Amino acid sequence: MNRTDRNRYICVAVTALIQGIFLGIYALVTSGLPALAQLKISFPRFLSFMPLTVIFLVPFVFWLSQEHWGRRLWNLLGGLTAVLLALWAYRLWSYGEADVVPSQKSDLVRISMAVFLIIPYFQCRIASWSWKIPYSEIFFQLCRNLFLLFQASIVIAVFWGLLITAGLLFDIVGLHLVPLIIITPVCAVPLTSIIIAVSISVAIKHPGIDSLGRWLLSVLAWLLPFFSLLSLAFLACLFWEGTSSLNALWNTGQASTLMLMLQAGTIILANAAWLDGSKSAFRTRSIDILAQVSLLCLPVYTVLCLYSLNLRISQYGLTTDRVQAGFLAITTGIWGVAYAGTVIARNWPVSIGRVNIACVLFMAAIVLLMNSPVLDPLRLSADDQISRLKAGKVAPEDFDYAYLSSLGRYGKNSIDDLNSQKNPGKIQTEIHHDNMIFTFTPTRVIIQSQDKSLIGIIYGYFPPSESHSVKTVPTLPDYEIDGDLYRPEYLR
């Protein structure tokens, strides 16, 4: 082993260990385990605000690109870190002084999708020292990255299967602490990170990884004709029965999710079948045409998915989850419409490279805008919920002020605006009870101790004309505790 490889393996091991420790601590802090409360174990609040996108994505990009060891790789990682930190800083600002810990799950999903689709271009750029990269090289680099992660998932499954089995054996002989330690996040997550990093490093050095990837692509390609038949049969049955079938689909509450999965599956199988557009996996013309029919179904799925999502938004308004669903529906819809358009224009599969590059850039632009005030899910949700309240689409007593308060800076500002629109002298009621001060406003009850220190806030609708008493304040178990915030579960 030469010096470069040794330094590379050391860096891989160190980054895996650091990633695992930070993610393990974050998982432990946000787990809300009852044992921690019983042992009175508390963690500093700033640990809940760690930049998950940086901790999760940067090491993965390094592991997948480690064979391009050198200054260009470090520049790539430094630039990626700077961009991710900027997006995380905005998300932190958007939550402002809200009492809830910011959820980074949606941001992590969106940004991960964009990064893993864009990063193959920079990997090829580092390898070729040129900005003009053929699409075929970018495509096969993306496939290689995905297969490296796929084989890592297999290794993880085997590793944890053996480790859990060993833990159960220790439990049988009376060492009950061993399996508990194994499944603790601060132990399990670092172990997982190290195994993933090692498996990727070993697979990169193996010459058969590219051959295995091409073999798997060829196998996946032959699923597309059967998938095409299923898509045609589903749409035929759906429209043959008319509104009854459509209503049954909407009533499942999972229509958007199911159709997004159909679209994503078709797009993945299409890329496995036609690769970089230079050739087709099907030697028979009739099978090739049948496979292309599935691409013509994609715009229909997009329309149905957007219509289903619009029904929920019309009923209950925008939420951060629905904005995220809209992002997925629009991005997959753009792909589907573009694929169907090239088939109709008879430019398929030659145009697959141009379509994929354009769609990836579109997705990256949307991801950046969603981590800015332009398309921030928090701002969009807060503005829409308030507009529904002001337009009379939802009654004040039915409005979910708790959810509005969870929308960070934008939700808090909206609640403050609602309170400022009234005459505070006429609508505020202050009650002293059991060494606590209850201050009522139309949208919340502020609970303070006698020295005016904040104990908690209960959000809800409290008409100023009512005679307030401490008995009107909602109590547990109707309300869950979330730090200093007492709020009802958002069930819509």
N, C-alpha and C positions, 0 to 999 in steps of 0.2 A: 504494500500500500504506500503510495507516494504521499508527499506532504500535503498537497492540495486536497486529495481525497480524505485524508485524516482530518484536516481542518473542516472540511465540508460535513463530515459525519458528526464532529463535535458540535458544530453549529446547529445541525438538525436535532441532535439530542437535547441541547440546551433550550432551543425554541419550543420543542415539544413539551419539555418539563415546565417551562414558564407558562405556556398556554394552558396546560393542564391544571396548574396550581391556581391561576387566576379564574379559569372557568369553574373549577371545583369550589373555590371560595364563593363565587357569585351564585352558584347553584345552592350552596348551603345557606347563604344569607337570604335568598329569595324563596327558599323552600317552605318556610313557615312551619317547620317540624315542631310538634307539641313538646318533644323532649327538650328542645332548646329553651322554650318558655318555662318549663318546669325547673330546669337547672339554672334559670335566670341568666342564660348566656345571651349577651347582646353584642352586636357588631357595629362598628362605625357606619354612619348613614351613607358616607361617600362610596362605600363598597357596592351599593346598589346602583350606582351611576357609572359603573365602569364602561368604557367604550367597547362593547361586545364585537362590533364589526371589525375593529382593529385587531383585537385579541384572537378572533376566530379566523379571519380571512388572510391576514398577512402571513402567518406561519404556513398556511396551506399553499399559498402562492409560492412561497420560498421552497417548500418541499417539492412541489411539482416542477419547479424551474431550477432545481439545485445543480443540474448538470451544466447549466450555463454560468458556472462560477466566474465571478469577476466584477469589475466596476459597473458594467451595464446592469447587472442583476441588482446590485445595491441601489443604483439610481432608480430602477423600477420599483423596488420595495419602498424606498424613501418617498417617491412620488405618490404611490398608492396609500401609504400611511398618512401623508399630509392631506390627501383628499378625504379619506375616511374620517380623520380627526375633525376636519371642517364640517362634514355632515353631522357628526356626533355632537359637535359644539352647538350647531343650530338646534338640534333636537333637544339638547339640554336647556337652551334658552327658551324654546317654545313651551316648555313645561313651567318655566318661571318659578314662582314661589308656591306652586301647588303642593298640597299635602301628600299627593300620591306619588309613588315611585314611577318614573317614566318606563313604559313598556317598549322594549327595543325589538320585540319579536318580528313585527311587520317590516321594520327597517332592515333587519338582518336578512329576511327572506328576499326582499326586493334587491338589496345591494348585492347579495350573494349571487343571484341570478345574473345581474349585469356584469359583475366582476368575472365570473367563470366563463361568460361568453366573450368578453373582450380580451381577457388576458392571453389567450393563444396568439393573438396578433403580436403582442409585445414579446412573447417567447420566440416567435419566428423572427422578429426584428433583431433580437439579441443574437440569435444563431446565424443569421444571414448578413448582418450589418447593413441592411438596406431597408428603406421605408416602403419600397414597392414589393409587396409579398403576394404571390399567387394565391388565389382562394383555396386551391387544393391543399397547400401546405398548412394554411390556417385551419381548415376543416379537419385534417388528420391529426393536427396537434390537439385540437379540442377533443377529438375521439380518444386520443392517447390519455389526456388528462382524466376523462371520464372513466376509462378502463382502469387507470391506476387507482382511482377512488373506489371503483367497483371491487377490485381484488382486495383492497384494504378492508372493505366492509366484510368480505368473506373471512379474512384473517381475524377480524374483530369478533365475528360470530363464533368461530372455532375457539378463539382464546377465552372468551367469556363463558362459553359452554364448559370448557375444561376447568376454569377457575371457580365457577359456581359449584360444579361437581365436587371439587376439592374442598370448598368451603362447607358443603353439606356433610362430607366425611368427617371434617374436624368437628362439626356440630354434633355428630353421632357419638364421638368419643368424649364429649363433654367440654370441648373448647368452643363454647358458644360465642365468644368474643371475636373469633376469627372471621366468620361470615359477616358479622356486623361491621367490622373494619373494612372488609372488601367492598361492601356496597355503599360505604360512606362516600359522598361526593368528592371530598378532598383526597381520597385514595383512588376511587374508581375513575374519575375524569383524567388525572395525570397518567394513569396506566393506559387508558384508552388512547390518549394523545401520543404517547411514546410508541405504542404498537402501530398506530397508523403511520407515523413518521418513518419508523423502521421498515414497515412493509412497502411503503412507496420507494424508499431508498434502495431496497433490495430489488424491487421489480424494475426500476429504471435501468439498473445494470444488466438485467436479463435480456438477451437478444430476441427472445420469443414473444415479448409483450406486444409488439406491433402486429405480428402474425396472428396472435390470439384475438386481438381487437378486430382485425379484418374478418376473421372467421365468425365472430359473434355478430358483426354487422350483416354478413351474408345470411345468417340464420334469422335475424330479426327482419330482414327484408321480406322474407317469404311469409311473414305474418300479415303483411299489408293487404294482399288480395282477399284473404279471409276477413280481415277487418273491414275492408271495403264492402263486402257482401253484408256483414252485420250492420254497418251504417245505413246502407240502402234499405234493409229490412226494417230497421228501427224507424227511419223517417217515413217509410210507406205505412207502417202500422200507426204511427203517430197522427198522420194527416188523414188516414182512411177513416179513423174513428171520429175525427173532427174535434170539436171543443171539449168533449168528455175526456179524451186522452190528454189534451193539453191541460185541462183543469186538474186531472189526476197528477200530472207531472208537477204543476205548480204547488199542489197541496203537499207534496213530499217535503217541501222546505229545503231540498237539496238539489233542485233543478240546475242552478248555476254551477254548483260544484261538479255534478255529474257531466254536464256538457263541456265544462272546462277540461275535465279529464279526457273526454273523447277527443277534443281538439288537440290537446298536448300529445296524446298517444299517436294520433294521425301524423302530426308534424314530425315527431321523433322517428316513426317508422318510414316516413317519406325520405328523410335524410339518410336513413340506413339503406334504403333501396337504391337511391340515385346518387349517393355519396357527393362528390364534387360536381356532378352534372355531366361528367365526361362519358359515362356509360350507365346502363341499367342492369339491375340484378336479374331481370327477367329476360330470358331469351325468346320467349313466345310473345308475339305482338298482342294477342288477345288478353293475356294476363297483364301485360304492361298497361293496356287501356283500362282494364278493370281496376288496377291499382290507382290509376289517375282519377277514377270516378270518386274515390274517397276524398280527393282534394276538392272536388266540386261540391262536396257536402259541407265543407268547412264554413262557408259564409252562412249557411242555414243554421248551423250550430251557434254561430256568433249572434245572429239576430235573435234566436230563442234565448240565449244566455243573457243578452242585454235586456230583452223584454222581461224576463224573469226577475232580473236585478231591479229593473225600474218599478216593478210591482211592489217590491219590498220597500223601496225608497219612497214611493208615493204613499204607502201606508204609514210608515214609521220615520221617514226622513233619513238623512245621511248619518252614518256612523263611521268610525275609523275602519271597522271591518268591511263595511260596504264600499268604502273608497278603495281599500286594498283589493276587494273582489273586482271592482271596476277597472283597476289597473291591470289585473290579470286578464280580464275579459277583453279589454281594448288591445293589449299587446298581442295576445294569441289571435284576436280577430284580425288585426293588421296582417299577421302572417298568413292566416287562412285566406283572406281576400286576395292577397298578393299571389299565393300559390294557385288559387282558382283562376285568377286573371291570366297568369302565364300559360295555364293549360288551355284556356279558351283562345288565347292569342297564338297558340301553337309554338310557344317559346320554351316549353318544358321538355327536358330538365336543364337546358342550357342556361337559363336565367336563375337557377337556384342560388348560385353564388351571390349575384347582385341583390337578390331579394333578401337573403339571410343577412348580408352586411348592412343593408338599409334598415332592416327590422331591429337588428342589435343596436345600431346607433339610435334609433327611435326609442327603444327601451331605455338605453342609458340616459337619454335626455329627459325622459319622463321620471326616472329615478332621481335625477338631480333636482328636478322641479318639485318633486314630492318631499324633498328635504330642504325646501325653501318656502317662503311665505306664499309663493304662487299657487302651488297645489298641495300644500300641507294638509294631510288628512285631519289634523286637529282643527285647523282654521275652517276648512270646508264643512266639517261636521258641526262646529259651533255656530257658524253663520246660518246653516240650513235649519238647525233646530230652533234658533231664535226667530228666524223668518217664519217658520211654521206657527210658533207661538203668537207672534204679532199678527199674522194673517188669520188667526182663529181656526186653523186646521186642527189644533189640539187645545183642549180646555186647560186653563191654568192649574186646576186641581189634578189633572192627569199628566201634566208635563213632568218629565224626569229631570229635576234640577240636580240630582246627584250625578247623573251621567254628564250633564253640562259642566259640573264642577270638576270632573275628572279629565276634561279636555285641556288641561294645562293653562297657560297664560291666556289663550283665547277664550276658554270657557269661563275663567275667573273674571276677565274683563267684561264678558257678557252679563254675568250675574251682577257685577257692580253697576253696570249700566241700568239693569232692571231695577235695582234698589234705588238708584239715584233719580229715577223718573217719578218716584212718589215723594210725598211729603214726610220726611223722617219723623217729624214731631207727632204725626197722627198715626203712623203705622207701627212704630216701635213700641214694644211692651217689655218691661223689665220686671222679672219676678225673682225674689230672693227665697231660696229654699235649701235647707240642709247644708249651710255653708257654701252654697253655690249660687251664681247669678245666671239666670236664663234671659237672654235678650232675643226677642222675637222680631223677625222681619218677614216680608211676604215670601222669601225664598229659603230662609234658613233660621236655625236656632243656634246662637253662640253660647256655649257653656263656659263660664269662668269661675275661678275660685274667688273668695272674698277680696284677695289682693289683686284682682283683675288679670291674673295669669290664665292663659288659654288652656282649657281642659279638652275641649273637642267641639266639633261643628256637626250639626245634624241638618242635612239638606232635605227640603220638601216644600210643600205649599201650605202656608199658614195665613189664611185670610185675616186682614187687620181688624175686621169687624167682630171676629170671634173673641170670646172671653178666654184668654189663655190661662192655663194652669199647668203645673208640672205633670199632671196626668195626661195632657195632650201630647207630651213629648214621646215619640216612638222609642221603644227600648228593645234590648236584645230579647229573643233571638231574631226579631224581625230585621235587625240591622247588623251588619258585620263590621268588625273593627279593622281598619286599614290605616295603621299608624295613628294619627290624631283625627282621622276622618271617619265619621260614622255615616255609612251610606247604604242604601238598599242595593241588592244585586240587580244588574241591568239584564233583564230577561228577554228583551225584544229580539 
